[in-house]
Amino acid sequence: MNQLSAQTLAQIVSSNHRTASVFEKYNLDFCCKGKRSLEQACNDQNIQVEELLKELETVSASGNAEAFPFDILSLTQLTDYIVSTHHSYVKGEMPQLLGYLEKIASKHGPRHPELYKIFELFAAVKEEMDMHMHKEEIILFPRIKELEGLSQQDKNGFRPNITYLSGPINVMEEEHDHAGSALQEIRQLTNNYQAPLDACTTYKVAFASLKTFEEDLHRHVHLENNLLFPKAISLLEKMTATSLN
């Protein structure tokens, strides 16, 4: 138990993705702020670490399915998974969710003016995420795949530059932080996605969809910030060192 509390949130989720549900429950950011130890994260938010450890143990022990082995996937397999699973979900969900928010803001905004801000924030998230995923799919992910391919071939004369990956990765991580902050503000405005008593069905569906969207973003960003990007940079550094010898 003490050993687990010393691990980072990212390490815990990477070892067993089912633990992410516990962190979601306590609003502990395991993606953009995943480098904090469990103990530090609990202290930051005044959470009893012993209580959280018990829940993590329960979640880890329940069920028979093993955690998906993201950490052993190749870089190409991991990028393909992110695109087919998370990018596909985001591209399909955002237009529909934005439509829900526009509808309920128009109908319920006079009684719940926070809906105007929620719509504004999510519209900005949609615009940014569309560009963000496009840049990943046409620039960063192809570079990562190319690098992995080169690492498996004769690299004689190859002189990789660390900025080949670090530049776009830094931009992607900054954009992850920005999207995460916007959704955190939306969560606060929605009172943790709790629809008011006078909410219609669309209102309730919109808030439930926002909650699911944020949870998916956390898993999405975790795979990139804490697995894909570090592994790609590590490979590039090894190739750089080899080429200089």
C-alpha positions as CSV (number, residue, x, y, z in Angstrom):
1,M,0.0,0.0,0.0
2,N,2.8,2.4,0.9
3,Q,4.6,1.5,-2.3
4,L,1.5,2.3,-4.3
5,S,1.2,5.7,-2.7
6,A,4.7,6.6,-3.8
7,Q,3.9,5.8,-7.5
8,T,2.7,8.5,-9.8
9,L,-0.9,8.7,-11.0
10,A,0.4,8.0,-14.5
11,Q,2.2,4.8,-13.4
12,I,-0.9,3.5,-11.6
13,V,-3.2,4.0,-14.5
14,S,-0.6,2.6,-17.0
15,S,-0.4,-0.5,-14.9
16,N,-4.2,-0.9,-14.7
17,H,-6.4,1.3,-16.7
18,R,-9.4,0.4,-14.5
19,T,-8.0,2.5,-11.7
20,A,-8.7,5.6,-13.8
21,S,-12.4,5.4,-12.7
22,V,-11.3,6.0,-9.1
23,F,-9.2,9.1,-10.0
24,E,-12.2,10.4,-12.0
25,K,-14.4,10.0,-9.0
26,Y,-12.0,12.2,-6.9
27,N,-11.2,14.6,-9.8
28,L,-7.5,13.7,-9.7
29,D,-5.9,14.6,-13.0
30,F,-3.8,11.5,-14.0
31,C,-3.0,12.8,-17.5
32,C,-1.7,16.4,-17.6
33,K,-0.7,16.2,-13.9
34,G,0.0,12.5,-13.9
35,K,3.7,12.9,-12.8
36,R,2.6,13.6,-9.2
37,S,2.8,10.7,-6.7
38,L,-0.5,9.4,-5.4
39,E,0.4,10.8,-1.9
40,Q,1.2,14.2,-3.3
41,A,-2.0,14.4,-5.4
42,C,-4.1,13.4,-2.3
43,N,-2.4,16.0,-0.2
44,D,-2.9,18.7,-2.8
45,Q,-6.7,18.1,-2.7
46,N,-7.1,17.2,0.9
47,I,-8.0,13.6,0.2
48,Q,-7.3,10.7,2.7
49,V,-4.8,8.6,0.9
50,E,-5.7,5.5,2.9
51,E,-9.3,5.8,1.7
52,L,-8.2,6.1,-2.0
53,L,-5.8,3.2,-1.6
54,K,-8.7,1.0,-0.5
55,E,-10.8,1.9,-3.5
56,L,-7.9,1.4,-5.9
57,E,-7.3,-2.1,-4.4
58,T,-11.0,-2.9,-4.7
59,V,-11.1,-1.8,-8.4
60,S,-7.9,-3.6,-9.2
61,A,-9.1,-6.9,-7.6
62,S,-12.6,-6.8,-9.1
63,G,-13.4,-8.5,-12.4
64,N,-11.4,-11.0,-14.4
65,A,-10.3,-9.0,-17.4
66,E,-6.6,-8.0,-17.4
67,A,-5.7,-4.4,-18.0
68,F,-5.0,-3.6,-21.6
69,P,-1.2,-3.7,-22.1
70,F,-0.7,-0.3,-23.5
71,D,2.9,-0.1,-22.2
72,I,4.0,-3.0,-24.4
73,L,2.5,-1.8,-27.7
74,S,4.8,-0.5,-30.3
75,L,4.8,3.2,-31.1
76,T,2.9,2.5,-34.3
77,Q,0.4,0.3,-32.6
78,L,-0.2,3.0,-29.9
79,T,-0.6,5.8,-32.4
80,D,-3.1,3.7,-34.4
81,Y,-5.0,2.9,-31.3
82,I,-5.2,6.5,-30.3
83,V,-6.5,7.5,-33.7
84,S,-9.0,4.7,-34.1
85,T,-10.3,4.9,-30.6
86,H,-10.0,8.4,-29.2
87,H,-9.7,10.6,-32.2
88,S,-12.6,8.7,-33.8
89,Y,-14.7,9.2,-30.7
90,V,-13.9,12.9,-30.4
91,K,-14.6,13.6,-34.0
92,G,-18.0,11.9,-33.8
93,E,-19.0,13.2,-30.4
94,M,-18.1,16.9,-30.6
95,P,-20.6,18.1,-33.3
96,Q,-23.5,16.3,-31.6
97,L,-22.5,17.6,-28.2
98,L,-22.1,21.1,-29.4
99,G,-25.6,20.9,-30.9
100,Y,-27.0,19.8,-27.6
101,L,-25.3,22.7,-25.8
102,E,-26.5,25.2,-28.3
103,K,-30.1,23.9,-28.0
104,I,-30.2,24.0,-24.2
105,A,-28.5,27.3,-24.0
106,S,-31.1,28.8,-26.3
107,K,-34.0,27.2,-24.4
108,H,-32.8,27.3,-20.8
109,G,-30.2,30.0,-20.9
110,P,-32.5,32.8,-19.4
111,R,-33.0,30.6,-16.3
112,H,-29.5,29.1,-16.3
113,P,-27.1,31.7,-17.8
114,E,-24.0,29.5,-17.1
115,L,-25.1,27.6,-20.2
116,Y,-24.0,30.4,-22.4
117,K,-20.4,30.1,-21.0
118,I,-20.5,26.3,-21.2
119,F,-21.5,26.5,-24.9
120,E,-18.7,29.1,-25.5
121,L,-16.1,27.0,-23.8
122,F,-17.0,23.8,-25.6
123,A,-17.2,25.5,-29.0
124,A,-13.6,26.7,-28.4
125,V,-12.6,23.1,-27.3
126,K,-14.1,21.7,-30.5
127,E,-12.2,24.1,-32.7
128,E,-8.9,23.5,-30.9
129,M,-9.3,19.7,-30.8
130,D,-10.1,19.6,-34.5
131,M,-6.9,21.4,-35.3
132,H,-5.0,19.5,-32.6
133,M,-5.9,16.0,-33.9
134,H,-5.2,17.1,-37.5
135,K,-1.7,18.2,-36.6
136,E,-1.1,14.9,-34.7
137,E,-2.3,12.8,-37.7
138,I,-0.4,14.6,-40.4
139,I,2.8,15.7,-38.6
140,L,3.6,14.2,-35.2
141,F,2.3,10.6,-35.5
142,P,3.8,10.1,-39.0
143,R,7.2,11.3,-37.6
144,I,6.9,8.8,-34.7
145,K,6.1,6.0,-37.0
146,E,8.9,7.0,-39.3
147,L,11.3,7.0,-36.4
148,E,10.3,3.6,-35.3
149,G,10.7,2.3,-38.8
150,L,14.2,3.7,-39.0
151,S,15.1,2.2,-35.7
152,Q,14.4,-1.2,-37.1
153,Q,16.6,-0.6,-40.2
154,D,20.2,0.1,-41.0
155,K,20.6,3.6,-39.6
156,N,24.1,4.3,-41.0
157,G,24.4,8.0,-41.7
158,F,21.1,8.9,-39.9
159,R,21.5,12.0,-37.8
160,P,18.2,12.6,-36.0
161,N,17.6,16.0,-34.3
162,I,15.8,16.0,-30.9
163,T,13.6,18.9,-32.1
164,Y,12.2,16.6,-34.8
165,L,9.9,15.3,-32.1
166,S,10.3,17.6,-29.1
167,G,9.0,20.7,-31.0
168,P,5.6,19.2,-32.0
169,I,5.3,17.3,-28.7
170,N,5.7,20.5,-26.6
171,V,3.0,22.1,-28.7
172,M,0.7,19.1,-28.2
173,E,1.2,19.0,-24.5
174,E,0.4,22.7,-24.2
175,E,-2.8,22.1,-26.1
176,H,-3.6,19.2,-23.9
177,D,-3.3,21.4,-20.8
178,H,-5.5,24.1,-22.4
179,A,-8.3,21.6,-23.3
180,G,-8.1,20.1,-19.9
181,S,-8.4,23.4,-18.2
182,A,-11.4,24.4,-20.3
183,L,-13.2,21.1,-19.4
184,Q,-12.3,21.6,-15.8
185,E,-14.0,25.0,-15.9
186,I,-17.0,23.4,-17.6
187,R,-17.2,20.7,-14.9
188,Q,-17.3,23.5,-12.3
189,L,-20.0,25.4,-14.2
190,T,-22.1,22.3,-14.4
191,N,-21.7,21.4,-10.7
192,N,-19.8,18.2,-11.7
193,Y,-22.3,17.6,-14.5
194,Q,-25.4,17.6,-12.3
195,A,-28.4,18.7,-14.3
196,P,-30.8,21.0,-12.4
197,L,-34.3,19.8,-11.4
198,D,-36.0,21.6,-14.3
199,A,-33.7,20.1,-16.9
200,C,-35.2,18.5,-19.9
201,T,-34.0,15.2,-21.5
202,T,-31.6,17.0,-23.8
203,Y,-30.2,19.0,-20.9
204,K,-29.5,15.8,-19.0
205,V,-28.1,14.0,-22.0
206,A,-25.8,17.0,-22.7
207,F,-24.3,17.0,-19.2
208,A,-23.9,13.2,-19.2
209,S,-22.2,13.4,-22.6
210,L,-19.9,16.2,-21.3
211,K,-18.9,13.9,-18.4
212,T,-18.1,11.0,-20.7
213,F,-16.2,13.3,-23.0
214,E,-13.9,14.6,-20.2
215,E,-13.2,11.1,-19.0
216,D,-12.3,10.0,-22.5
217,L,-10.0,13.0,-22.9
218,H,-8.2,12.1,-19.7
219,R,-7.5,8.6,-21.0
220,H,-6.6,10.0,-24.4
221,V,-4.1,12.5,-23.0
222,H,-2.7,10.0,-20.6
223,L,-1.8,7.7,-23.4
224,E,0.0,10.5,-25.2
225,N,1.7,12.5,-22.5
226,N,2.7,9.6,-20.2
227,L,3.3,6.7,-22.7
228,L,3.6,7.6,-26.4
229,F,5.6,10.8,-26.1
230,P,8.1,9.7,-23.5
231,K,8.7,6.4,-25.4
232,A,9.2,8.2,-28.7
233,I,11.7,10.7,-27.2
234,S,13.5,7.9,-25.5
235,L,13.9,6.0,-28.8
236,L,15.1,9.2,-30.5
237,E,17.7,9.8,-27.8
238,K,19.0,6.2,-28.2
239,M,19.2,6.6,-31.9
240,T,21.0,9.9,-31.6
241,A,23.5,8.3,-29.2
242,T,24.1,5.4,-31.5
243,S,24.6,7.5,-34.5
244,L,27.3,9.6,-32.7
245,N,29.3,6.5,-31.7
